[in-house]
Amino acid sequence: MVLTVGMAGLLGMTPLAITSTAGWVRRMGYKRWQKLHRTVYFCGIASVTHYYLLVKSDIRLPLLYGAIFAVLFGYRVIKRLRNPRVAPRRAASTYIIRLNVVRLLRFGLARRP
């Protein structure tokens, strides 16, 4: 059971590690990327459960980590319930980079992918 839960958490984190760059966000689209990266909550629960099952005698530390995770996750849930449809704002640097790429393509200084 311990190995199963730990491996599920590890395998859940693998696609998150691969797709955590700006290039992957562009390729996948922000909404699909965000949906994939919400699996981090499952991985957090799996890692705390794995640690709890792994420890045999003193379970204070796994319970502390579980409490920290619960507080942080609860904060995210409450924040989401208060502002359900707030779209994330892009940084101004994203628009500047995009504008410069368009200028480079327009003047033929860069190749299209």
N, C-alpha and C positions, 0 to 999 in steps of 0.2 A: 504494500500500500504506500509506503514511504517513497519508494522509487517511482511508482506510477505518478504520484502527485508532483514530485520534483521534476520528473521528465516532462510532464504536461506543461508545467510552468516554463521550463527551459525551451521546449519546442514552441511555446507561444511567444517567447521573446525573440526567437530567431528572425521571423519576418519583420518584426519591429526594428531590429538592429540593421537589417538589410535596407529597409525603406526609410531610414531616418535622415536622408539627405534632401537638400532642396531639389535636386534633379528628380528624385522619386516623387516628390510632391507634385512637380510639374507633369510627370508622366502619368501618374495615377489620377490627378485632379484632386483638389483639396478635400472635397467631401468624401470621396472613397478612401483617401489617405487617412482622414480623421476617423472614419468608421473602423478601419483596420487598427489604428493606434488606440482605440478604446478597449482593445483586448488586454491592455496593460493592467486593467482592473482585475481581470481574471487571473493574470499572472501574479499580481500582488497577493491575492487570496490564496493562490496555490503555493506561493513561496512561504507565506506565514503558516499555512497548514502543514507543509512539508517540514518546516523547522519545528513546529509543535510535535509532530509525530516522531521526529528524529530524536528529540530530547527525552530522556527516560525519567530522570529524577527531579531536577529543578526546572520547572516550567515558567519561572518568572520572566525570563528574557523573551521567550517566544510570545508570552502574553503581552509584554510591553510593546514589542514590535507590532503585534496585532492591534493593540489599542492605538498606537500611532497611526497605523494604516486606516483604522476605522474613523479616527478624528479627521484625517486628511480627506478621506473619501466622503465622509459626512459633510464636510465643508463644501466640497465640489457639488454634492447633490443639492444642498441648500442654496448655493449660489445659482445653480442651474434652475431651480424651481422659482427663484425670485426674478430672474431675467431669462425667460425661456427662449427667446428668439433674438438674442443679441449676436450679430455676426461679428466675427473677429476682424479687427482692423489691420490692414496691411501697413507695414512700415513705409515711410516715404522713400527709403532707399530701394525698395522693390520697384517702384514706379520709375525711379531714376535709372536703374539698371535696364529695365525694359525699354525705356526711351532711348538709351544709348545703343542697345542691340538693334532696335528698329532703324536708327540712324546709320549704323554700320552696314546693315543689310541694304538699305536704300542706296547708299553710295558705293556698294559693291566691295566693301572692305572685308566682308566676312561671307563665308559660304552658308547656305541654308543646310540644316541638318537632314 
